[in-house]
Amino acid sequence: MRIFTASLATETNTFSPMYTDLVSFYQSFYAPPGQHPETPTLCSAPLVACREYAQLDPSLDLVEGTCAWAEPGGLLNRLSYEHLRDEILRQLSDAMPVQVVVLGLHGAMVAQGYDDCEGDLLNRIRAIVGAETIIGATLDPHSHLTGLRLASADLLIAFKEFPHLDFMARARELVQLALAAARGEIRPVMSCFDCRMIDVLPTNHEPMKSFIEKICLLEQQQHALSISVIHGFMAGDVPDMGSKLLVITNNQAEKGAALAQELGQELFSYRGQTLPQFYSIAEALSQAEHLSGVLVLADVWDNPGGGVAGDGTLILHQVIQRQLRQVAVGTIWDPMAVKLCFAAGEGAEIELRFGGKSCATAGDPIDKLVKVLRLQVDAQQQFADSLVPMGDCALISFDGIEVILNSNRCQSFDPSLFRALGVEPESYKVLLIKSTNHFYQGFAPLASHIIYVDAGAPYPSDPQRNAYKKLSRPIWPIVAEPFN
């Protein structure tokens, strides 16, 4: 049995000024055939899972294609998308005949002229391999589930957890089911229910924690082969934006549709109840002045994982104004400031302007006399089984505050981002990070308190004000009763 595997993924914030092109993939992660490392990335995990199964079963003939990932950003350049897409399609054509195609996708990639990049890719793959070949893909739950994807693939499986710590588990699940389908042991049928809502749905908090536990139990009890919650991605202005419930059964379409509707309506009932408490900047910093221990302040809307720059200064300006000390910031994206620090060298004191350069809502740049404490080439942080590139980084110090400036945009996943620059996070009173929820698993063990800070910008976080132009149907909260 011959299996072809590849990955093409990014998350597109169509409101973001941070446009994405081929260089964005080369800077983040690009592995042509034969060059993928042993460790997985979030969206190339199916390739690593295929390797595991091929090692156990010598009858499997694995053909590896290109894997490419770009840090979430704005609209993807059309020629860049077509170049990477066609590279994978050529590799697939050269590998024919294949019985299984396993892909690592994201599900929220949008390019110039392509509202549904993943649907376009899957449809072209189906045209090459024919009706009998099994096509499967993993998806990030922050994606858009379209009819073209459902029609083109046999198996679509989204990460269950947010933070997405289960990406390797879902990749193994996908490969297992794809092989079983190719051998005729199962006949997967996908059923989808449109929940007509968009919300942020962290699964380490209630009610989503229990909802995911319920879904896992239903799978264990064999009510379905796989159940996925598509959270949706509110920063993507596309027709199918919104939450959906996907159930895969073994040739039981009617049962799958009923279960998808039941679970989807339950998910709809949780709307507006899923977020932890968010605080204004003033409220958060007032708590920081009085609480003890290590405080983690999460800047939830200046999150590069949602496609914005990550150079916001709104919170840091108020930290400086309040004269807070023992503060470590990880990170502020500013490649130019990093270059200036490298030019000055470790130990230098320089006048530096940093942050607040990407857009009008990011906050004003900060001008300070800073000391360059440490420089690190090609720094990395951990996220579950993967390593995330931070690029060249500089650690600067001023007024009792230390800031990591990075040259590759990335959100704050793990305390290892501080340790990569020689900073021990446990020795600080306040850790200011940029992430909506992916940070939680890594930072919770060392935090005495976690405070989610809503600075109001720059991510388009209010669907009622996002001025969608392409949304095809009423969804909550834009419409109070979208099923009426």
Secondary structure, 3 states (H helix, E strand, C coil): CEEEEEEEECEECCCCCCCECHHHHHHHEEECCCCCCCCCCCCCHHHHHHHHHHHHCCCCEEEEEEEEECCCECCECHHHHHHHHHHHHHHHHHHCCCCEEEEECCCECCECCECCHHHHHHHHHHHHHCCCCEEEEEECCCCCCCHHHHHHCCEEEECCCCCCCCHHHHHHHHHHHHHHHHCCCCCEEEEEEECCECCCCCCCCCCHHHHHHHHHHHHHCCCCCEEEEECCCCCCCCCCCCCEEEEEEECCHHHHHHHHHHHHHHHHHCCCCCCCCEECHHHHHHHHHHCCCCEEEEECCCCHHHCCCCCCCHHHHHHHHCCCCCEEEEEEECHHHHHHHHHHCCCCEEEEEECCCCCCCCCCCEEEEEEEEEEEEEEEEEECCEEEEEEEEEEEEECCEEEEEECCCCCCCCCHHHHCCCCCHHHCCEEEECCCCCCHHHHHHHCCEEEEECCCCCCCCCHHHCCCCCCCCCCECCCCCCCC
